[in-house]
Amino acid sequence: MTEHVRVAVIGGGIVGCSVLFALAERGWTDTLLLERRELTSGSTWHAAGNTTFFGHYVSITRLYVESVAAYLRAEDESGQAISFHAAGSLRLATTPAELDAYRSLEPMYQAMGVPYHVIGPTEIEAVHPLLNTAGLFGAAHTPTDGHVDSSGATHALAQAARKRGAKIKRQCPVETIAPHKEGWRLGTPEGEVIAEHIVLANSFWAREMAEQIGLNLPLYPLQHHELITDAIPELAALDFEVPTVRDPWAPSNTRQEGHGFLCGVYEAKPEFWATDGIPPDFAEELLPPDTQRLERHLLKVIERMPAFGRAGIKTVNNGPICYAPDGCPLLGPVVDHPGLWLATGFPVGIGTGGGSGAFLADWMVNGEEPYGLPIVHPARFPNDLTREACLAQIAETYRQGYGTPEPA
Ligand SMILES: Cc1cc2nc3c(=O)[nH]c(=O)nc-3n(C[C@H](O)[C@H](O)[C@H](O)COP(=O)(O)OP(=O)(O)OC[C@H]3O[C@@H](n4cnc5c(N)ncnc54)[C@H](O)[C@@H]3O)c2cc1C
């Protein structure tokens, strides 16, 4: 059977569902999302759910800010809880240059109406009593960001989109894509889909899919670890949740999870996964963890938060995460391929997915980029970038963790 739709979205992670919801909000509901397995089956289900307003790149701050807003709207419309914890975040300044750069961003946040303060060590101790401030010059404090339940947010987006008329097919992998006189033709085990527009929101699977039409997307999966500790009495004793700590020196992010900590580590020597192609039998399982690799990083985290070192480790997750060489997503139209849109390559897809869905939907519906964001344009990478060049640059981007932002 052949189905005709205006837009087919490939991939039901947080990004695909964000695009579907944003299109529906703009009145485009002749849409169909196709998911290989179940919604969240890629990286989304095991993500820590951090949604900061001060991420890796200052120029995409609006994507972060608009993500939480989109998830909250979807929660409202669907009734599906997203469990947003507005515990705030601290981005630590471990050098005077970092502190100066953070200060220079105050006008930008003020213009966006986002609470943002540069604070000193005494104020840091007040909001995060478990943090050792020795050697810190201060921190940027974004008190209204936090974390969500990644699966809850994805299902809220999907349900809200459905309520507005969008369709979702699960257990329906897209096997082929090809240009068609009406747009694009997708081959699935259940038949063909003809769509005016298609959106590749299938993360690290997108590289092989795009090869079918001669595109060389610079996307590869990296292994990324997160650890969850047992309960920590000092945390349990507090009557508030401590903010997430992003530490450029460690480099890591550590937030409260129940009465323990959840810590994501950016390794100095990251390991890739499946660079020759995603195994066809890969479902949604985690990768084998390697805590030895993390040891020297965790020692730094413990120096910063001594209570972390006194707690037992409850869980270690190692999951694949999709990276482009510069760590920014590929978001927008593909040049010379009318109707083909990318929403892929998201290393912080929970933090930026909702805002990215809105950005792409505005572009699709209005035919022009809603605001200038060249750092996400797919065309920023040439089609002949070698695999070796990609891997080297991705490793460098990852190991830098939370680099000093360009002063505004
Ligand atoms: C341990 C860990 C912790 C993380 N913590 C955070 C965090 O705190 N905050 C944050 O912002 N990010 C975090 N991330 C990253 C985050 O998980 C990803 O950026 C995000 O989930 C990407 O979403 P996505 O929708 O692009 O991709 P995915 O969630 O991978 O979704 C892609 C979907 O496409 C489907 N698909 C693939 N091929 C096809 C096909 N041919 N046909 C149909 N469907 C297909 C897949 O089944 C999958 O469901 C973390 C990652 C890891 C590994």
Ligand as a Chemical Component Dictionary entry (heavy atoms), coordinates in Angstrom:
data_LIG
# 
_chem_comp.id                   LIG 
_chem_comp.type                 NON-POLYMER 
_chem_comp.pdbx_formal_charge   0 
_chem_comp.three_letter_code    LIG 
# 
loop_
_chem_comp_atom.comp_id 
_chem_comp_atom.atom_id 
_chem_comp_atom.alt_atom_id 
_chem_comp_atom.type_symbol 
_chem_comp_atom.charge 
_chem_comp_atom.model_Cartn_x 
_chem_comp_atom.model_Cartn_y 
_chem_comp_atom.model_Cartn_z 
_chem_comp_atom.pdbx_ordinal 
LIG C1  C1  C 0 24.884 8.069  28.692 1  
LIG C2  C2  C 0 24.279 9.235  27.955 2  
LIG C3  C3  C 0 23.768 10.307 28.657 3  
LIG C4  C4  C 0 23.219 11.404 27.966 4  
LIG N1  N1  N 0 22.709 12.465 28.679 5  
LIG C5  C5  C 0 22.218 13.538 28.016 6  
LIG C6  C6  C 0 21.699 14.668 28.723 7  
LIG O1  O1  O 0 21.687 14.690 29.957 8  
LIG N2  N2  N 0 21.216 15.723 28.010 9  
LIG C7  C7  C 0 21.237 15.736 26.632 10 
LIG O2  O2  O 0 20.808 16.714 26.037 11 
LIG N3  N3  N 0 21.700 14.670 25.948 12 
LIG C8  C8  C 0 22.187 13.588 26.592 13 
LIG N4  N4  N 0 22.658 12.516 25.891 14 
LIG C9  C9  C 0 22.576 12.561 24.427 15 
LIG C10 C10 C 0 21.148 12.258 23.990 16 
LIG O3  O3  O 0 20.818 10.949 24.398 17 
LIG C11 C11 C 0 21.020 12.398 22.482 18 
LIG O4  O4  O 0 21.563 13.633 22.061 19 
LIG C12 C12 C 0 19.566 12.331 22.036 20 
LIG O5  O5  O 0 18.903 11.242 22.614 21 
LIG C13 C13 C 0 19.490 12.271 20.530 22 
LIG O6  O6  O 0 18.135 12.174 20.146 23 
LIG P1  P1  P 0 17.760 11.801 18.657 24 
LIG O7  O7  O 0 16.283 11.838 18.570 25 
LIG O8  O8  O 0 18.563 12.630 17.715 26 
LIG O9  O9  O 0 18.332 10.337 18.449 27 
LIG P2  P2  P 0 17.834 8.916  18.999 28 
LIG O10 O10 O 0 17.269 8.993  20.342 29 
LIG O11 O11 O 0 18.979 7.972  18.801 30 
LIG O12 O12 O 0 16.641 8.558  18.024 31 
LIG C14 C14 C 0 16.843 8.142  16.690 32 
LIG C15 C15 C 0 15.707 7.186  16.375 33 
LIG O13 O13 O 0 15.746 6.844  15.002 34 
LIG C16 C16 C 0 15.279 5.512  14.886 35 
LIG N5  N5  N 0 15.715 4.997  13.586 36 
LIG C17 C17 C 0 16.968 4.750  13.179 37 
LIG N6  N6  N 0 16.969 4.307  11.904 38 
LIG C18 C18 C 0 15.680 4.272  11.511 39 
LIG C19 C19 C 0 15.042 3.881  10.299 40 
LIG N7  N7  N 0 15.754 3.439  9.249  41 
LIG N8  N8  N 0 13.704 3.960  10.229 42 
LIG C20 C20 C 0 12.963 4.400  11.291 43 
LIG N9  N9  N 0 13.531 4.769  12.465 44 
LIG C21 C21 C 0 14.869 4.711  12.568 45 
LIG C22 C22 C 0 15.943 4.806  16.071 46 
LIG O14 O14 O 0 15.320 3.592  16.403 47 
LIG C23 C23 C 0 15.804 5.867  17.144 48 
LIG O15 O15 O 0 14.629 5.706  17.936 49 
LIG C24 C24 C 0 23.188 11.409 26.549 50 
LIG C25 C25 C 0 23.688 10.308 25.846 51 
LIG C26 C26 C 0 24.234 9.240  26.533 52 
LIG C27 C27 C 0 24.785 8.100  25.737 53 
# 
loop_
_chem_comp_bond.comp_id 
_chem_comp_bond.atom_id_1 
_chem_comp_bond.atom_id_2 
_chem_comp_bond.value_order 
_chem_comp_bond.pdbx_ordinal 
LIG C1  C2  SING 1  
LIG C2  C3  SING 2  
LIG C2  C26 DOUB 3  
LIG C3  C4  DOUB 4  
LIG C4  N1  SING 5  
LIG C4  C24 SING 6  
LIG N1  C5  DOUB 7  
LIG C5  C6  SING 8  
LIG C5  C8  SING 9  
LIG C6  O1  DOUB 10 
LIG C6  N2  SING 11 
LIG N2  C7  SING 12 
LIG C7  O2  DOUB 13 
LIG C7  N3  SING 14 
LIG N3  C8  DOUB 15 
LIG C8  N4  SING 16 
LIG N4  C9  SING 17 
LIG N4  C24 SING 18 
LIG C9  C10 SING 19 
LIG C10 O3  SING 20 
LIG C10 C11 SING 21 
LIG C11 O4  SING 22 
LIG C11 C12 SING 23 
LIG C12 O5  SING 24 
LIG C12 C13 SING 25 
LIG C13 O6  SING 26 
LIG O6  P1  SING 27 
LIG P1  O7  DOUB 28 
LIG P1  O8  SING 29 
LIG P1  O9  SING 30 
LIG O9  P2  SING 31 
LIG P2  O10 DOUB 32 
LIG P2  O11 SING 33 
LIG P2  O12 SING 34 
LIG O12 C14 SING 35 
LIG C14 C15 SING 36 
LIG C15 O13 SING 37 
LIG C15 C23 SING 38 
LIG O13 C16 SING 39 
LIG C16 N5  SING 40 
LIG C16 C22 SING 41 
LIG N5  C17 SING 42 
LIG N5  C21 SING 43 
LIG C17 N6  DOUB 44 
LIG N6  C18 SING 45 
LIG C18 C19 SING 46 
LIG C18 C21 DOUB 47 
LIG C19 N7  SING 48 
LIG C19 N8  DOUB 49 
LIG N8  C20 SING 50 
LIG C20 N9  DOUB 51 
LIG N9  C21 SING 52 
LIG C22 O14 SING 53 
LIG C22 C23 SING 54 
LIG C23 O15 SING 55 
LIG C24 C25 DOUB 56 
LIG C25 C26 SING 57 
LIG C26 C27 SING 58 
# 
